[in-house]
Amino acid sequence: MSKLLKNNEVRRTVFWQVVVSVIAGAVCYYIDIRAGQITTALSLLLILIYYISTYKRYRRIASLAGDINKVLHGDNTISLENYSEGELGILHSEIYKMTIRLREQQQKLVSDKIYLADSIADISHQIRTPLTSINLLVQLLSEPNLTGERRHQLTHELYGLLSRIDWLITTLLKISKLDAGTVQFKQEQVSMATLINKSCAPLLVPIELRGQELAIKVEGDFIGDVSWTCEAIGNIVKNCMEHTPEGGKIEIKTNDNALYTEILIKDNGTGISQEDMPHIFERFYKGKDSDDKSFGVGLALARMIITSQKGTVKAENRKPSGAMFSIRFYKGTV
């Protein structure tokens, strides 16, 4: 208890209590001896009560500080519920909130580290596969007896692999920007026809080579970031194209009402298996019907772009066959 007197605040309080008690006792002794004795006894009792209560309070504060120190050093078994309401109630409440927040942040950091490690492993795997093929093609191109036709074929394959790596890196950079929250989405107004045509423009030649039909029936206007939204719609249309057989059909329609603007992208391809349905928008997820050229990032990027603009995207199967993607951009708070 002697440590308590080293506290300047306690020492000053006890000092003034003693001074006041001595003065009060002296006055009462001057008036009446019995009154002086009672006053002195009560004063000493009050000083003792103050000292004991202060000592207990400081012990609880020291115990609380020790528990906080344990929490900061990773001990998640500490419970602060032992500190009941009272003079420490407000302090306990705020510290308890802080402790919960620290635990949540710690868990999030651990989850982020695991996610980052998994993402790096996935990226390494995705890039290593085409790099291995590129290495083999370079070795074949170095052969002295290679015919011109074969050299042209290998060069074409090499160009295709390099284009895939370039597309993957570009897409991953876009995903990283969205993850970091550094993208500033613009609010532009264009016709829905302009948006859809711009989104599908890079896919018109592949669609034609596959003998597929692209039917566009849209109306109304779109308000949002045109460039990023074209990226999202283009990735979804590309997915439909890759899962639609030659001679198939891809349809794009729009609906507009007071709540939202909806874009429907349909195909008559193989559809989405029930096993893949919950995961198709996950990063690096490749469905069982995906080809070897798929990286599993296109739909993930599309969803990130749409949800970042307060929109939603949903995938479902059509009857008798095919898939449908529903994109909604809400006009108010959902």
Secondary structure, 3 states (H helix, E strand, C coil): CHHHHHCHHHHHHHHHHHHHHHHHHHHHHHHCHHHHHHHHHHHHHHHHHHHHHHHHHHHHHHHHHHHHHHHHCCCCCCCCCCCCCCCCHHHHHHHHHHHHHHHHHHHHHHHHHHHHHHHHHHHHHHHHHHHHHHHHHHHHHCCCCCCHHHHHHHHHHHHHHHHHHHHHHHHHHHHHHHHHCCCCCCCEEEEHHHHHHHHHHHHHHHHHHCCCEEEEECCCEEEECHHHHHHHHHHHHHHHHHCCCCCCEEEEEEEECCCEEEEEEEECCCCCCCCCHHHCCCCCCCCCCCCCCCCCCHHHHHHHHHHHCCEEEEEEECCCCCEEEEEEEECCCC
